[in-house]
Amino acid sequence: MDSLRITVIWSPDDPVGLPLADVIARHFDNAEEARAFGGIRIPVFVRYAAFSPGSAAPRPIDLEAAEHNLLVAVGTHFLVERLADDQAWANWFDDLGKGVKRRGNADRFVLVCLESTVRSLAAFPGIQSIRTDEWDSEAGTDAFNTRLLLLLTNRCGALLLEAAKPPDKLSRTPKQRLFISHAKLDGADDAVRIRRRLDETDFGIEPFVDANDLNAGEAFTEELEAEIADATLLAVQTDAYSSRPFCRWEILRAKFHRRPIYIVHRLKQGETRVFPYGGNAPLLVVNDLSNATIDRILLAAMTIVLRGMVWARLADAAIERKKLTDKVVTLARTPELVDLAHIKMRKANPLPQLIVYPDPVLSDEERELIPALELGIEVMSLSELEAQP
């Protein structure tokens, strides 16, 4: 069973449907991109054509084939007219709505409003809408696609976060939290631009910038630690970044709490010292910080977060099948020596016996460093664990 599936739905006479579905599939279900993260792909399916010559409606969606489903409807007048004029389609949507309701909090329906006249679908009253008709970018452009994919990525992440919480704890759709780590000497402007972009948009990301968000009079290291422990860390790596003790501390605390890290390379002259513990995190070289570039950064970072959430579910299931629950630590990135140091710093007794991480397999020149610490901890990729008898 898949942890998460995406299904894109559009009217068969709508020329926008297939190109939009292709954009979504290339992002979430792309084999080349997935190879960089342990082969984790989020399957994307489509529904628009009649299931058989004797039917006008598409093939039913098997919601039970996945733990969670994100259903994305292409909202144009074609779909509205189809539901009004074609009873088979209206019945199909009605059955889908009943299936979603029956599964409680497991699935979500999102309407991508491409036209101002499409605000809702009668079959799904009160569903979430993405109002692309109000955007300043045209459908099909890179800016439009990036923004849409970011919103869908975060809808997926929110769906998984919601499912992990008890029903009585859900008061609103949870947001992804982003801790923007930067050197004030030469990175403050970049941090402010990123925060401003998030404040101006509906990406579902809550930013934290210490200069703006620290509460006066509080022990700031404790507050920073609490924020880092619950966020994705976005490091704006400028010339001064590695020379600042708090920047180094923020990276290390993010690794201690096993949080996702994404690095934005903004070096202009260079560094007097390359901070060694910033490694094993994805990095994007950026020459400018336009809104389009910020959106691209956020999409890349949040995609890593989502893939990590999906991977963790696969890893937990494999660990449970192997009956190793109390002996294993999962890490949604390539392990390094600092991770072993952090395990020892936690003073767990007994120490875990194994660290499981996403494929590809750690190279021999890195793997041979692990036993040198004599902690009795082995590292193993998820595919290696699943191959064990």
N, C-alpha and C positions, 0 to 999 in steps of 0.2 A: 504494500500500500504506500502511495506517495504521501509525504508529509503535507505538501502544498501543491495545488494545481490552479492554473489560470485558464479560464475559458472566455474567448472573445465572441460576442454575438452581434450579428448585424443582419439587416434585411438583404435578401439576395439581389435586389435591384440597386443597392447603394454602392456607388463606385469607390467610396472612401473606406469601406470595411476591410477589404483584403490588404491594401497597403498599410493600414493602421495595425492590423493583426500581425503583419510581417515585421513591423518595427518592434512590437511587443515580444514576438517570438525570438527575434535576433538578440534581444537583450536578456531575456530570462532563460531561454532554452537553447543557448548557443554553445556548441561543443567546444569551440576554440577557447572562449572565455571561461567556460566551466573547467577546462583542463588546468587552469591556474589555481583552482580551488578544489582540488580533490575530486574532480569530475562531478561536482554538485550542479545539477541542472534542475530548474523548476519547469515542469512540463507545461506547454501551452497548447490548448486545443481550440478549435473553432466550431461554431454552429451558425450556418446561414443557408445551406442548401437543403432541399427536401431529402428525407431519409431514404425514400424509395419512390418509384414511379407512381405508386398508388397513394402517396401521402404528400401534402403540401408543407408539412411541418418538418423541422430538422430532427435528427436523431436525439433521443433523450440524453440528458447529462447524468452520468452515474456519479452522484455526489458521494456515495459510499466508497468509491475507489480511492479517495484521498481523505486524510484527516481534516483538511481544510481546503476550501475552494474560494477563489476570488473570481466572481463572475463580472465581466466587463461588457457592457452594452454600448454600442456605437450609436449615440443619440442624435439622429437626424430625422427630418420629416418622413424619410422612407420607412423607418422603423415604426413611427407613430401611425402612419397610414396603413402599414402592413397589419398591425395589431387591430386597427379599427375595421379593416375590410376583409381580413382572412381569419375565419373562426378557428381554423386548425392552429394557426400561430397563437391566437389568443388563448386557446386551451393549453397549448404547449407552455406558454409563459405562466399560466395559472398553476399547472402541475409543478413547474419549477419553483414557484413561490411557496407552494405547500411543502415541497421537499426541503427548502431552505429553512422554513419555519419549524419543521419537524426535528431538524438537527440542532436546534437551539442556537448556541453561540459559535458554531463551527464554521460557518460560511458567511461571506459578505457579497453584496451586489453593489457595483459601482456603475453609474451612468456617466459616460463621457459626453457632455452637452456640447456639440459642435455648432448648434444653431440656437439662437436666443428663444425660439418658440418651443424648444424642447426643454422643459424644466423637470419633468418627472415621467414615469411610466405608470399607468393605472394598475398594472399587475404588481408593482412594487412601490406602494405609497411610502413616502418618507425615506427612500433609499439615499445613500450618499451620492452626491453629484460632483463632477469636476467641470467647472464652468469655463471650458476652453474658449467659448465664444466671447469672453471678456478679456482674453489675453491680447497683448500687442504683437504677438508673433503669429504667422500664418500656419495653418495646418500643413504638415509635411516638411516644414523647415527643420534644421538641426535644433534651433532654439526651442521650437514647439515640442519636438520629440523628446529632447532632454528633460524638459519640464514635466511632460506627461509621464515619462518613465520614472522620474523621481517621485512623483505623487503616487503612482501605482506601487513602486517599491516600498514606500512607507505605509501604504494601505496594507500591503502584505505583512510588513513587520508589525503593524498595530494589531492585525488579526491574530498573529501568533502570540503577541503579548497579552491580548485580551483573553485568549484561550488558556493561558497559564495562570490567570488570576481566578480566585473564587468568585462566583456570580455576585455575592453580596459586597464585593470590593470594587465593582465596576461602577464608577460614577460618570466617566466620560471616556472618549476614545484616547488611549494612552499615546503620548508623543515620544518620538525618539529624542534622546537628550544628547547634545553635542557640546563637549568641553573644548573651547578654542584656546589651545596653548600657544603662547607667543612671547617674544622678548619685547618689552615695552620700548626699548631703544630704537628698534627698526622694524618691529612687526605690529605695532599698535594700530596703524592705519589699516593694514590688511584685516586684522581681527574685527575692527569696527565695520569695514565694508561687508564682511561675511555676515556679521550679526545684523546689520541693517537690511541686507537682502532677505534674511530669514524673517525679520520683523515685518517686511513688506509683502511677504508671500504666505501661501497656505500649505507649505510643504509638510507640515506635521512634525517639524523639528524644533525643539526648544533649546536655544543656545545659552551657554554660560561663558561669560568673559569676566575674569576676576576683577578687573578695574571697575566694571559696571555693576556686578552682581554680588560682591561681598557685602555682608551686613556689618555696619559699623559696630565696633566693640566686641565682636565675636573672635574667638581663637581661629584665625584665618586658615591655619594649616588643617585644623579639624574640618572646617567647612569645605575647603578645597578637596580634602580626601573623600568626604562624603559625596561630593559632586562627581569626582573622577570614578568612584566605585560604581556609579550608576549611569555612566555615559560612554559614548564613543569619543575618543580623544583625537582631535584634529590638530596636528602640530604644524604651525607655520614656521618652517625652518629657514630663518634669515641668517645673515652673517653672524649676528650676536647670539643666536639662539643657544648654541652648545656651550657658550661661555657663561650662561646664566644659571646659577644653582637651582632656582625654582623651576626652570624649564626642564632641567635634567631630572629633578625630583618628580615632576608631573609625569614624564615618560615612564620612570621606574614605578611609580605608584599605579599607573594604568596597567603595566605588565604584572605587578603584584596582584592586582584584582582581576587579571585575565580579561581585560577590556579590549575591544577592537581599537586599533590605532591606524590612522591614515596620515601620511606626511605630505605637505605641500612644499615643494622645493622652490624657495625664493632667494637663493644665494646670488649675490652679485659679484663680490670680490673673492670670497672664500672663508674658511674657518681656520683658526689657529689650532684647533683640536677637533677631530671628528668624534662625536660622542658615540661610543661603541654600543650602547644599549638602545639606540634608536633603530637597530637592525631588525630584520625579519618582519618589517611592516611595508605595505605597498606605498609607493612614492610617485607623485606626479610633478613633473617640471612645468612651472607656470611662469610666463613672461609678463602677463598682465592680469588684472583682476576685474574684468568687466562682469556684468551680471551673467552673461552667457558662460564665462569661464567659471564663475562661482557655482553656477548650476551644475556644470560638468564635474567639478570637484565633489559637490554634495552627492551627486548621483553615484560616482565611483565609490565614495566612502560608505554610503548607505547600502549599496549593493553588496559590499564586503560584509556589512553587518547582517543583512538578510541571509546571505549564503551561510554565514556562521551559525545563525539560528537554525536553519534547516539542517546543516551538518551536525549540530549538537544533538538534534533529535535522532538522526541516524546512528550516531555514535552511542548514545544512551541505550538505544534498542539493542545494538550489537553487544554492548557490555552486559546488559541484562541477560541476553541469550547465553553468553559465556559464563554467567554467574560470577562476575568479577566486580560487582558494584562497589564493594568496600575497599577495593585494592587499586582502583584506577582514577587518574586525574585526566580530564579532557581539556585540550587546548586547541582553539580554533585557528591556529597558525603554526608555522614550523617552530619546534622547540629549540631552545638555546640554553647555555649554561646558567644564565640569570634565572631561568625558570626553576632549575634545580636548587639554586640558592634560595629562592623565594619559598619553595616547599620546605626547606630546612628551617627558614626563618619562622614559618608558621608553627613549628614545634609540634606537628601532628605525631601522635604515638598510637600505633606504629606508622611509619612513613608509607606512602603508597608504593606499590611495586611497579607501576607502569604509567607512562604518559602516552595517551592516544591523541594523534593529531591528523589533520587532513593530508591526503596524498598530494604531491608525489613523495616517495620514500626519501628520508634524509640521506644525504650522500655519505659515503664511507669516511671522508676526511672530517666531517662534522660528527658523525655517529661515534667515532673512536674516542672522542673527548669525554663522552658521558661516563663510561666506567672509570675514568681516571679520578673522579671525585669519590669513588667508593661508597656511594650511598645505597647501592643495591636497587637503583631505579632504572628500569629499561624504558626505551622510547620505541614506539611502534605506530606506523600509519594505520588508518582504519582498514585499508585493504589487507594489510598484514594480519591485523587482529582477526578479520573475518575469515582468513585462510587457515587460521589455527584450528586444529582438531578439537 
